[in-house]
Amino acid sequence: MSRPRIRPDHQIIVVGIGAGPSIPLGEEMLRLFLLVRKPKETASMSENGKGTLVVCGHGMVAQRFLEELTALAPEAYASIVVFNGESRAAYNRIQLSALLAGDTNEASLSLQTEHWYRQRQIRVHDGEPVRSIDRKHRTVTTATGRVQRYDTLVLATGSRPSRLGIPGEELDGVRSFRDLEDTRALIDHCTRHHRAVVVGGGFLGLEAADGLRRRGMDVTVLHRGPHLLNRQLDPVGGERLAEALRDQGLAVRTGTAPLRLLGREQVRAVQLDDETLLSADLVLIATGITPSLDLAREAGLRCDRGIAVNDRLQTSDPDIYAVGECCQLGDQTFGLVEPGYQQAAILARVLTDDTGQHRYTPSNSATRLKISDIPVFSCGQHCPDEFTESLVWQDLESGAYSHLIVRDNRLVGAVLVGNTLQGPWFQHLIAEGSDITAYRPQLPFGKPFCQAAA
């Protein structure tokens, strides 16, 4: 009798062995076993633990999550599949303003090479967004009709530009500035047109305005708020920035907003709420973002202004998570990349560590910008109140401005325009809640003076 061959992918099941001493060993013993081929999928689940991870969206936060996850636990999932709504893999959106200004090229925007994804066996489907989620069967269906099963689903669907809701937004020449396609279209406009109006004096609008100016366009910035960057700067800091931008050729109008956009097919003018008319061949709307919720809402996930998550970034479905601009924790949404990166790091640990100790807590993120070579820094409270005191330093010749906000001898806010070298140290003091009593008079002059005084 030939001996049965036992292979590594077989499992041995005992089907009933008596207790008597007369059962022989060797070939006769093997007759008492049933050899069953071990399913391949069982092997992969056992070795890799969590089956298939699907990620919806492939922006900067989704990419950071993939990097954190694969660095922590390269074999955490048997399969990782990414569905990307854009035509190319994740790229550096922060550098789009530099691309618009002509300071960089598209090739430099890439965050990882194709080899990086292949090496980690991550399948990225570009230009194929997810259209629906079937939570009962744990599948997603894409725009091409592809159906993909998941064990864990991560939503990183980002946001879309907010609309003005005024007549004329549908005209040719009315654009937003969120992705690479927008940037390409704006560069093309600059070759054919000369007059631009940018609606929105936040950091995105100002960066776009500077890029258009550097492409040779005459640019007017409209801002509804009382001063530029009114969510990051105090009134004096906002005015210092406006003065510097005007010196470089931008027209800046605050406290005003468009009433309607005029033209037949192509936009030709902007009518303001004070009845002023501004000629324009291009109108760029940069008035904020709205989290992308349609996919989550249609799947029955709990949503408010964003996709509701707990401090483990988990949605109302325990197998689905959300990160970045699309999510909402408590009453807070996130429009900057830094908190998105923090969420990506936490989520990677949540999915690879079963101890439950990893939780995301929003922190004070600093705003660091350079608009038309004018550095700006803001962290913590940006305007004083009845419980705070202000330490202000200005250099009228250079235009440098510093406003430090103090409560109970602790720094709680910093606004810097023109010279931001001390910004990181001020951020550290705010985060630590350090007592500044010993060097309070020297604080506006920075860390070296404070160390000498302490």
Beta strands, then each sheet from edge to edge (+ up, - down):
strand 1: 10-14
strand 2: 33-37
strand 3: 52-56
strand 4: 79-83
strand 5: 122-125
strand 6: 130-134
strand 7: 139-142
strand 8: 147-149
strand 9: 152-155
strand 10: 159-161
strand 11: 174-175
strand 12: 195-199
strand 13: 218-223
strand 14: 251-254
strand 15: 258-262
strand 16: 269-272
strand 17: 277-279
strand 18: 282-285
strand 19: 289-291
strand 20: 307-309
strand 21: 320-322
strand 22: 327-329
strand 23: 332-333
strand 24: 367-371
strand 25: 374-380
strand 26: 389-395
strand 27: 400-407
strand 28: 410-417
sheet 1: 1+ 2-
sheet 2: 5+ 4+ 3+ 9+ 21+
sheet 3: 6+ 7- 8+
sheet 4: 10+ 19-
sheet 5: 11+ 18+ 12+ 13+ 14+
sheet 6: 15+ 16- 17+
sheet 7: 20+ 22+ 23-
sheet 8: 24+ 25- 28+ 27- 26+
end
